[in-house]
Amino acid sequence: MVVGVLQQDGGGDGGNAGDRVERKIATWRRFCWSWAGHGQTSVAPWPGGRLPWSQPAVTGRFQSAKEASTGRQQGVDPLDLQKQPLGAVKKEATAWRPSGTASRSVASRSASPRNSWPNALDVDPSTVRRWESGVSEKGPLPWLRPKLAQCLQVSIEQLDDLLTEDTHHSAADDERLAYALQHPGSVDLVAVARLREQVRALDERYDSAPSTSLLAETGQCLGKVAFLRAHAPTNRVRRELWAAETESATLMGQLVWDASQRRDHATANAYFDQAVTAARQLNDPVAESLALLRKSFVALYGEKDPVAGLTLTRQTADTASGVSHVLAGLAVLHTAEAHAMLGQQRECEQALADADGYFDQVDDADVALDLFSPTQPGRLAGSCYLFLDRAKHAQPILEATADELRDRSKSQAIVLGNLSLALLRQGQPDQAVAVLHQAIDVVEQTWGGGGLNIMFDACRELRPWRQAPAMQDVYDRVMALMAST
């Protein structure tokens, strides 16, 4: 992911927005640690057979990826406001919870026979049966949902409503967790399971909802986990709470880093380290690998330290090797990007090929299957070629990825932003502006830190054409984004 953090040139209204975000962060931080009994925190401030995108084609390796005010303010450059923390829109995404009733509701709305779904979605028929029965914990994976919505002839929002019908947990589970928080010595596996489900529901919303809208709830969950673990009556309950801590601490690290526009590296790393420690208590290499992978993102895209990032991605791949082809493949993909940042094209392309090998072995039994999307290899490969100053090579990869990735997620904003950069670097500002408008559409909904940074990077590279009316429209939209914080 090519993300450029620009130096702040001036002030603007962002200072007040920054104060508001800092107050929010301080509030949930105090709450979280008060649950754990620590008082004020001292912690300082992400199937079988060869996949279609890996077939040789025009690019050499990849063919496709399956996978405020709007008035102009004189003398004010929207890039001057880029360093200020941004507010969040109110819209939130819904999350899947297992329910056979919900799946049958989806089936009843289908405009095509259910036996045609596996072919249309490119999944095994048994996978559809698991959705219908409620056995699948999370239902259709996020990257499959646009295709499922097309099969049903409904919008993504309507599909989310269908998937969440009749999925509320029983009041008894909530009451049991509430009782355990009042009487921590009574905490049992049912209460812990409810708490972990709350964390998973928040995690599922991460890619489509503003991170600031999830911070408080996730911080509360993490604080509750630490509080209950200190009073767990049995080792089995304590181990489940360790597992909940790895999940909630990893998510907190993601949220803090994203909400800070990928600038609060210290706090994010502190949470990832907490997750790694908890995972090692459990001897859980999958949870440890995920936290290490997220920590490598901070090194690569926040601290802009490809050497440190390379060390972390290699450590992640070693930890995940033998337990998850998905995690190992993702680690190697980001290893490729670290090599690209260092200008090492041969090593980069070898790592991309190695990642292909891991993804070739992915099956339904992979414990990290929910983290995999067929668009990831194309997204990372396109970014790699941008780092290698091969914009012409990156463009078709990113175009194919963007064509498949239509879920209005934070990842989509990154792909569209990188595609606009690829076009700009080939001297195609008009086409780049059209794509950048699409990226801004997504950023307005998700407020993802990666997409925001790329948006500002593209605006900087648009400066030579700034006086053109079409270019000024982009600056107006950026100003409107800043004004809405």
C-alpha positions as CSV (number, residue, x, y, z in Angstrom):
1,M,0.0,0.0,0.0
2,V,1.6,3.3,-1.1
3,V,0.8,5.9,1.5
4,G,2.5,9.2,1.7
5,V,2.4,11.2,4.9
6,L,3.0,14.9,4.0
7,Q,4.6,17.5,6.2
8,Q,2.1,20.0,7.7
9,D,2.5,23.4,6.1
10,G,-0.1,25.4,8.0
11,G,-2.9,25.3,10.6
12,G,-6.6,25.5,9.5
13,D,-9.4,24.2,11.7
14,G,-7.8,20.8,12.2
15,G,-6.3,21.8,15.6
16,N,-9.7,21.7,17.3
17,A,-10.5,18.4,15.6
18,G,-7.2,17.0,16.9
19,D,-8.1,18.1,20.5
20,R,-11.5,16.4,20.2
21,V,-9.9,13.1,19.0
22,E,-7.3,13.3,21.8
23,R,-10.0,13.7,24.4
24,K,-11.9,10.7,23.0
25,I,-8.8,8.6,23.1
26,A,-8.0,9.6,26.6
27,T,-11.5,8.8,27.7
28,W,-11.6,5.2,26.4
29,R,-8.0,4.6,27.6
30,R,-8.9,5.6,31.1
31,F,-12.1,3.4,31.0
32,C,-10.2,0.4,29.6
33,W,-7.5,0.5,32.3
34,S,-9.9,1.3,35.1
35,W,-11.7,-2.0,34.3
36,A,-8.3,-3.8,34.6
37,G,-7.6,-2.1,37.9
38,H,-4.5,-0.2,36.7
39,G,-5.8,3.3,37.0
40,Q,-4.3,5.7,34.4
41,T,-2.5,4.0,31.6
42,S,1.2,4.7,31.0
43,V,1.0,3.4,27.5
44,A,2.1,6.2,25.1
45,P,0.9,7.4,22.0
46,W,-3.5,-3.6,10.7
47,P,-8.4,-22.6,-2.8
48,G,-7.1,-25.3,-4.1
49,G,-5.8,-25.0,-7.7
50,R,-4.0,-22.1,-9.1
51,L,-5.8,-18.8,-8.6
52,P,-6.8,-16.8,-11.7
53,W,-4.8,-13.7,-10.6
54,S,-1.5,-15.7,-10.7
55,Q,-1.7,-16.7,-14.4
56,P,1.0,-15.0,-16.6
57,A,-0.4,-12.2,-18.8
58,V,0.1,-8.7,-20.0
59,T,1.7,-7.5,-16.7
60,G,4.2,-10.3,-16.6
61,R,2.7,-12.0,-13.5
62,F,-0.9,-10.9,-13.1
63,Q,-3.8,-10.9,-15.4
64,S,-6.6,-10.0,-13.1
65,A,-7.5,-9.9,-9.5
66,K,-10.2,-12.2,-8.5
67,E,-10.5,-10.7,-6.1
68,A,-18.4,21.3,5.9
69,S,-18.2,23.8,3.2
70,T,-17.7,23.0,-0.4
71,G,-16.8,26.6,-1.3
72,R,-13.2,27.4,-2.3
73,Q,-11.1,29.1,0.4
74,Q,-8.5,31.4,-1.0
75,G,-5.0,30.8,0.3
76,V,-5.8,27.5,2.1
77,D,-4.4,24.3,0.8
78,P,-6.3,21.2,1.9
79,L,-2.9,19.4,2.2
80,D,-2.0,21.8,5.0
81,L,-4.7,20.1,7.1
82,Q,-3.6,16.5,6.4
83,K,-1.8,16.0,9.7
84,Q,-4.9,16.8,11.7
85,P,-6.9,13.8,13.1
86,L,-10.2,13.4,11.4
87,G,-13.7,13.0,12.8
88,A,-16.0,10.1,11.9
89,V,-19.2,9.7,10.1
90,K,-22.1,8.2,12.0
91,K,-22.9,5.4,9.6
92,E,-22.0,1.9,10.9
93,A,-21.9,-1.4,9.2
94,T,-23.9,-4.4,10.5
95,A,-22.2,-7.7,11.5
96,W,-23.0,-11.3,10.8
97,R,-23.9,-13.5,13.7
98,P,-24.7,-17.2,13.1
99,S,-28.3,-17.9,12.4
100,G,-29.9,-20.6,10.3
101,T,-33.1,-18.4,10.3
102,A,-31.2,-15.5,8.8
103,S,-29.7,-17.7,6.1
104,R,-33.0,-19.2,5.2
105,S,-34.4,-15.6,5.0
106,V,-31.6,-14.9,2.5
107,A,-32.5,-18.0,0.5
108,S,-36.2,-17.1,0.4
109,R,-35.3,-13.8,-1.3
110,S,-33.2,-15.4,-4.0
111,A,-34.1,-14.5,-7.6
112,S,-32.3,-17.6,-8.8
113,P,-32.3,-21.3,-7.7
114,R,-30.1,-21.9,-4.6
115,N,-28.3,-24.8,-6.4
116,S,-26.9,-22.1,-8.8
117,W,-25.3,-20.2,-6.0
118,P,-22.1,-22.3,-5.7
119,N,-21.2,-21.7,-9.4
120,A,-22.1,-18.0,-9.3
121,L,-20.1,-17.5,-6.1
122,D,-17.3,-19.9,-7.0
123,V,-17.7,-21.8,-3.7
124,D,-18.3,-25.4,-2.8
125,P,-22.0,-26.4,-2.3
126,S,-21.2,-27.5,1.2
127,T,-20.2,-23.9,2.0
128,V,-23.7,-22.7,1.1
129,R,-25.2,-25.4,3.2
130,R,-23.2,-24.3,6.2
131,W,-24.5,-20.7,5.7
132,E,-28.1,-22.0,5.5
133,S,-27.7,-24.1,8.6
134,G,-26.0,-21.5,10.7
135,V,-22.9,-23.7,11.2
136,S,-20.7,-21.1,9.6
137,E,-19.8,-18.7,12.3
138,K,-19.6,-15.6,10.1
139,G,-21.7,-16.4,7.1
140,P,-20.5,-15.4,3.7
141,L,-17.1,-13.8,3.7
142,P,-17.0,-10.0,3.0
143,W,-15.5,-10.4,-0.5
144,L,-18.3,-12.8,-1.5
145,R,-21.2,-10.6,-0.3
146,P,-21.3,-8.3,-3.4
147,K,-21.7,-11.3,-5.6
148,L,-24.3,-12.8,-3.3
149,A,-26.2,-9.5,-3.3
150,Q,-26.2,-9.7,-7.1
151,C,-27.6,-13.3,-7.0
152,L,-30.4,-12.1,-4.7
153,Q,-30.9,-8.8,-6.7
154,V,-30.6,-6.7,-3.6
155,S,-28.3,-4.0,-2.4
156,I,-25.3,-4.6,-0.1
157,E,-27.3,-2.8,2.7
158,Q,-30.3,-5.0,2.1
159,L,-28.2,-8.1,2.2
160,D,-26.7,-7.0,5.5
161,D,-30.2,-6.6,6.9
162,L,-31.1,-10.1,5.7
163,L,-28.0,-11.6,7.2
164,T,-28.7,-10.1,10.6
165,E,-32.4,-11.0,10.9
166,D,-33.2,-12.9,14.1
167,T,-29.6,-13.0,15.1
168,H,-29.7,-11.3,18.5
169,H,-28.2,-13.2,21.3
170,S,-30.5,-14.2,24.1
171,A,-31.0,-11.8,26.9
172,A,-29.8,-14.6,29.2
173,D,-26.3,-14.4,27.7
174,D,-26.1,-10.7,28.2
175,E,-27.4,-11.0,31.8
176,R,-24.9,-13.6,32.5
177,L,-22.0,-11.4,31.3
178,A,-23.4,-8.4,33.3
179,Y,-23.6,-10.6,36.4
180,A,-20.1,-11.8,36.0
181,L,-18.8,-8.2,35.8
182,Q,-20.6,-7.4,39.0
183,H,-19.4,-10.7,40.6
184,P,-16.1,-11.5,38.8
185,G,-15.5,-14.7,40.7
186,S,-18.6,-16.2,39.0
187,V,-17.3,-15.7,35.4
188,D,-17.8,-18.9,33.3
189,L,-17.3,-20.0,29.7
190,V,-20.7,-18.7,28.6
191,A,-19.9,-15.2,29.8
192,V,-16.5,-15.3,28.1
193,A,-18.1,-16.6,24.9
194,R,-20.5,-13.6,24.9
195,L,-17.6,-11.2,25.4
196,R,-15.6,-12.8,22.6
197,E,-18.6,-12.6,20.3
198,Q,-18.8,-8.8,21.0
199,V,-15.2,-8.5,20.0
200,R,-15.7,-10.5,16.8
201,A,-18.7,-8.4,15.8
202,L,-16.7,-5.2,16.2
203,D,-13.8,-6.7,14.2
204,E,-16.2,-7.6,11.3
205,R,-17.2,-3.9,11.1
206,Y,-13.6,-2.6,11.0
207,D,-13.2,-2.5,7.2
208,S,-16.4,-0.6,6.5
209,A,-17.0,1.6,9.6
210,P,-14.9,4.6,10.8
211,S,-12.5,3.4,13.4
212,T,-13.4,6.1,15.8
213,S,-16.9,4.7,16.0
214,L,-15.5,1.4,17.3
215,L,-12.8,2.5,19.7
216,A,-14.9,3.0,22.8
217,E,-16.7,-0.4,22.6
218,T,-13.5,-2.3,21.8
219,G,-11.7,-0.5,24.7
220,Q,-14.5,-1.5,27.0
221,C,-14.3,-5.1,25.9
222,L,-10.5,-5.2,26.4
223,G,-10.9,-3.7,29.9
224,K,-13.5,-6.2,30.8
225,V,-11.3,-9.1,29.6
226,A,-8.4,-8.0,31.8
227,F,-10.7,-7.5,34.8
228,L,-12.4,-10.9,34.5
229,R,-9.1,-12.7,33.9
230,A,-7.8,-11.4,37.3
231,H,-10.7,-13.2,38.9
232,A,-11.1,-16.3,36.8
233,P,-12.0,-19.3,39.0
234,T,-10.5,-22.0,36.7
235,N,-7.6,-22.3,34.3
236,R,-9.9,-23.2,31.4
237,V,-11.9,-19.9,31.9
238,R,-8.6,-18.1,32.2
239,R,-7.3,-19.5,28.9
240,E,-10.5,-18.4,27.2
241,L,-9.9,-14.9,28.5
242,W,-6.3,-15.0,27.3
243,A,-7.8,-15.8,23.8
244,A,-10.3,-12.9,24.2
245,E,-7.4,-10.6,25.1
246,T,-5.4,-11.5,22.0
247,E,-8.4,-10.7,19.8
248,S,-9.4,-7.4,21.5
249,A,-5.8,-6.1,21.9
250,T,-5.1,-6.8,18.2
251,L,-8.3,-5.0,17.2
252,M,-7.5,-2.1,19.5
253,G,-4.1,-1.7,17.9
254,Q,-5.7,-1.6,14.5
255,L,-8.3,1.0,15.6
256,V,-5.9,3.3,17.4
257,W,-3.5,3.4,14.4
258,D,-6.3,3.9,11.8
259,A,-8.1,6.5,13.8
260,S,-4.9,8.5,14.3
261,Q,-4.4,8.5,10.5
262,R,-1.6,6.0,10.9
263,R,0.5,8.3,13.1
264,D,0.1,6.9,16.7
265,H,2.7,4.1,16.2
266,A,3.6,3.7,19.9
267,T,0.1,3.1,21.2
268,A,-0.7,0.7,18.4
269,N,2.5,-1.3,18.9
270,A,1.8,-1.4,22.7
271,Y,-1.5,-3.1,22.0
272,F,0.0,-5.5,19.4
273,D,2.7,-6.4,21.9
274,Q,0.0,-7.1,24.5
275,A,-1.7,-9.4,22.0
276,V,1.5,-11.2,21.2
277,T,2.2,-11.8,25.0
278,A,-1.3,-13.2,25.5
279,A,-1.0,-15.4,22.4
280,R,2.2,-16.8,23.7
281,Q,0.6,-17.6,27.1
282,L,-1.8,-19.7,25.1
283,N,0.8,-21.1,22.7
284,D,-1.4,-19.9,19.9
285,P,0.8,-19.2,16.8
286,V,-2.2,-18.1,14.7
287,A,-3.1,-15.2,17.1
288,E,0.6,-14.4,17.5
289,S,1.1,-14.3,13.8
290,L,-1.8,-11.9,13.3
291,A,-0.6,-9.5,15.9
292,L,3.0,-9.6,14.4
293,L,1.6,-9.0,11.0
294,R,-0.3,-5.9,12.2
295,K,2.8,-4.7,13.9
296,S,4.7,-5.0,10.6
297,F,2.2,-2.7,9.0
298,V,3.1,0.0,11.5
299,A,6.8,-0.4,10.6
300,L,6.2,-0.4,6.9
301,Y,3.4,2.1,6.3
302,G,3.6,4.3,9.5
303,E,7.3,4.5,10.5
304,K,8.4,4.0,6.9
305,D,11.0,1.5,8.0
306,P,11.2,-1.3,5.5
307,V,14.1,-3.0,7.2
308,A,12.2,-3.3,10.5
309,G,9.1,-4.3,8.5
310,L,11.0,-7.0,6.6
311,T,12.1,-8.5,9.9
312,L,8.6,-8.5,11.3
313,T,7.0,-10.0,8.1
314,R,9.6,-12.8,8.1
315,Q,9.0,-13.5,11.7
316,T,5.3,-13.6,11.0
317,A,5.8,-16.1,8.1
318,D,8.0,-18.3,10.3
319,T,5.4,-18.3,13.1
320,A,2.5,-19.0,10.8
321,S,4.2,-21.6,8.7
322,G,2.5,-25.0,9.1
323,V,-0.5,-23.6,10.9
324,S,-2.1,-21.2,8.4
325,H,-1.4,-20.8,4.7
326,V,-3.4,-17.6,4.7
327,L,-1.4,-15.9,7.3
328,A,1.9,-17.1,5.9
329,G,0.9,-15.9,2.4
330,L,-0.2,-12.5,3.7
331,A,3.1,-12.2,5.6
332,V,5.1,-13.0,2.4
333,L,3.0,-10.5,0.4
334,H,4.1,-7.8,2.8
335,T,7.6,-9.1,2.7
336,A,7.4,-8.4,-1.1
337,E,6.3,-4.8,-0.4
338,A,9.2,-4.3,2.0
339,H,11.6,-5.4,-0.7
340,A,9.9,-3.0,-3.1
341,M,10.3,-0.1,-0.7
342,L,14.0,-1.0,-0.7
343,G,14.1,-1.0,-4.5
344,Q,14.8,-4.7,-4.6
345,Q,12.7,-5.8,-7.6
346,R,14.1,-9.4,-7.9
347,E,13.5,-10.2,-4.3
348,C,10.1,-8.5,-4.4
349,E,8.9,-10.6,-7.4
350,Q,10.3,-13.7,-5.8
351,A,8.3,-13.0,-2.6
352,L,5.1,-12.4,-4.7
353,A,5.6,-15.8,-6.3
354,D,6.2,-17.4,-2.9
355,A,2.9,-15.9,-1.7
356,D,1.2,-17.5,-4.7
357,G,2.4,-20.9,-3.5
358,Y,0.9,-20.4,-0.1
359,F,-2.4,-19.2,-1.5
360,D,-2.5,-22.2,-3.8
361,Q,-2.8,-24.4,-0.7
362,V,-5.6,-22.5,1.1
363,D,-8.7,-24.6,1.8
364,D,-11.8,-24.3,3.9
365,A,-10.0,-25.8,6.9
366,D,-7.5,-22.9,7.2
367,V,-8.0,-21.3,10.6
368,A,-7.4,-17.8,9.2
369,L,-9.6,-18.2,6.1
370,D,-11.7,-15.2,7.1
371,L,-8.7,-13.0,6.6
372,F,-8.2,-14.0,3.0
373,S,-9.6,-12.2,-0.1
374,P,-8.7,-13.0,-3.7
375,T,-8.1,-9.3,-4.2
376,Q,-5.2,-9.1,-1.7
377,P,-2.4,-10.3,-4.1
378,G,-3.4,-7.9,-6.8
379,R,-3.7,-5.0,-4.3
380,L,-0.2,-5.7,-2.9
381,A,1.4,-6.4,-6.3
382,G,0.1,-3.1,-7.7
383,S,1.5,-1.3,-4.7
384,C,4.8,-3.0,-5.0
385,Y,5.3,-1.9,-8.6
386,L,4.4,1.7,-7.6
387,F,7.3,1.6,-5.0
388,L,9.5,0.2,-7.8
389,D,8.6,3.2,-10.0
390,R,6.9,1.0,-12.5
391,A,3.5,2.8,-12.7
392,K,2.8,1.4,-16.2
393,H,3.1,-2.1,-14.8
394,A,1.1,-1.4,-11.7
395,Q,-1.9,0.2,-13.6
396,P,-3.5,-3.0,-15.1
397,I,-3.1,-4.9,-11.9
398,L,-4.8,-2.2,-9.9
399,E,-7.5,-1.7,-12.5
400,A,-8.3,-5.5,-12.3
401,T,-8.3,-5.4,-8.5
402,A,-10.5,-2.3,-8.4
403,D,-13.0,-3.9,-10.8
404,E,-13.4,-6.9,-8.4
405,L,-13.3,-4.9,-5.2
406,R,-16.6,-3.0,-5.0
407,D,-17.5,-3.3,-1.4
408,R,-16.8,0.3,-0.4
409,S,-14.3,-0.8,2.2
410,K,-11.1,0.8,3.5
411,S,-9.2,-1.6,1.2
412,Q,-11.1,-0.4,-1.8
413,A,-10.1,3.2,-1.0
414,I,-6.4,2.2,-0.9
415,V,-6.7,0.4,-4.3
416,L,-8.4,3.4,-6.0
417,G,-5.9,5.8,-4.4
418,N,-3.0,3.8,-5.7
419,L,-4.6,3.5,-9.1
420,S,-4.9,7.3,-9.2
421,L,-1.2,7.5,-8.4
422,A,-0.3,5.1,-11.2
423,L,-2.2,7.2,-13.7
424,L,-0.7,10.5,-12.5
425,R,2.8,9.1,-12.8
426,Q,2.1,8.3,-16.4
427,G,0.9,11.8,-17.1
428,Q,-2.8,11.0,-17.2
429,P,-4.3,13.6,-14.7
430,D,-7.9,13.5,-16.1
431,Q,-8.2,9.8,-15.7
432,A,-6.5,10.0,-12.3
433,V,-9.0,12.6,-11.0
434,A,-11.9,10.4,-12.0
435,V,-10.5,7.5,-10.0
436,L,-9.6,9.8,-7.1
437,H,-13.2,11.0,-6.9
438,Q,-14.2,7.3,-6.4
439,A,-11.6,6.9,-3.7
440,I,-12.9,10.0,-1.9
441,D,-16.5,8.6,-2.1
442,V,-15.3,5.6,-0.1
443,V,-13.2,7.6,2.3
444,E,-16.2,9.8,3.1
445,Q,-17.9,6.6,4.4
446,T,-15.1,4.7,6.0
447,W,-12.5,7.3,7.1
448,G,-9.7,4.7,6.8
449,G,-6.3,6.1,7.6
450,G,-4.6,4.3,4.6
451,G,-7.1,5.7,2.1
452,L,-6.8,9.2,3.6
453,N,-3.0,9.2,3.4
454,I,-3.0,8.1,-0.3
455,M,-5.7,10.7,-1.1
456,F,-3.4,13.4,0.3
457,D,-0.4,11.9,-1.6
458,A,-2.4,12.0,-4.8
459,C,-3.4,15.7,-4.1
460,R,0.2,16.6,-3.7
461,E,1.1,15.0,-7.1
462,L,-1.8,16.9,-8.7
463,R,-0.3,20.3,-7.8
464,P,1.2,20.8,-11.3
465,W,-2.4,20.8,-12.7
466,R,-4.0,22.5,-9.8
467,Q,-5.4,25.4,-11.7
468,A,-7.5,23.2,-14.0
469,P,-11.2,23.2,-13.0
470,A,-11.4,19.4,-12.7
471,M,-8.4,19.5,-10.3
472,Q,-9.9,22.2,-8.2
473,D,-13.0,20.1,-7.7
474,V,-10.9,17.5,-6.0
475,Y,-9.4,20.1,-3.7
476,D,-12.9,21.3,-2.9
477,R,-14.0,17.8,-1.8
478,V,-10.9,17.5,0.3
479,M,-11.7,20.8,1.9
480,A,-15.2,19.6,2.6
481,L,-13.8,16.5,4.3
482,M,-11.6,18.6,6.5
483,A,-14.5,20.9,7.4
484,S,-16.7,18.0,8.4
485,T,-14.4,16.9,11.2
